[in-house]
């Protein structure tokens, strides 16, 4: 990736009007760059790739081919939201690949976090490669590179897109938001009509729930994690914490402890609740969640989620803990 510098004269995009100006300019530039050729985009449903998709749909419509790979480690409803917004609402050319079984089969029995990450990243590249090989006449590869990717990682879109895209894909890049900071990408996303929840969603690791389903992933524990996480997100949204707390999620370790249910011993996993605030993810503080809400979430998770018999709230700041449990 080429290292480019944002011109000092470039105004910060803070309003819908400035966003519209940026969009018009990019639409023209993309049309000039691409002509009548086709562009491929790995659409994860994250903020950056979603905004790039919406921008390119506006510029070149069905010449954009989006591929959404569901690696089976998405949060509840996420792939469905990608299909709803891009295929149903924006009429995008979207290829949906449910690769859940492939990923989970490869991950079976693998407990080491780095090995899990490598498997997820490698498999992602393979699936994307296979899908793009089926397509004809693709000349460009679009990417949701943003300015911090360029300045922080010397041009490598480090943490994103699970493991990056195939290096041997010899296609010219289309990177329409590469000079924007994250807050600007969000303003542009809203101006393009993307749902607020998609544009302002909390950070989510590329390897998804794979980093939060600790140790060797099993389908039943992954399911429990996904359901517990959905309850947490629903309650935070209902209680006005969404958008106020920087990141909140559940992690489920790979051990059980004894509990009681209906008067009988009941072995279950603990759900670890984490809710942190930060500005740069390098350090993080713990959000003071109202006790009544913690109680209510605990009550819901332990009664509604099969396999979970305790909820614990992690009070550890970063440092000394990291944000993720992995
Ligand atoms: P840690 O756990 O290192 O996390 O304190 C810092 C932030 O990085 C996020 N994270 C990732 N983001 N791809 C991403 O896009 C990844 O592979 C990844 N791993 C961690 C984490 O959620 C937190 O916000």
Boltz pocket constraint, residues with backbone or C-beta under 6 A from the ligand:
constraints:
  - pocket:
      binder: B
      contacts: [[A, 159], [A, 160], [A, 161], [A, 162], [A, 203], [A, 204], [A, 205], [A, 206], [A, 207], [A, 247], [A, 281], [A, 318], [A, 321], [A, 322], [A, 323], [A, 324], [A, 325]]
      max_distance: 6.0
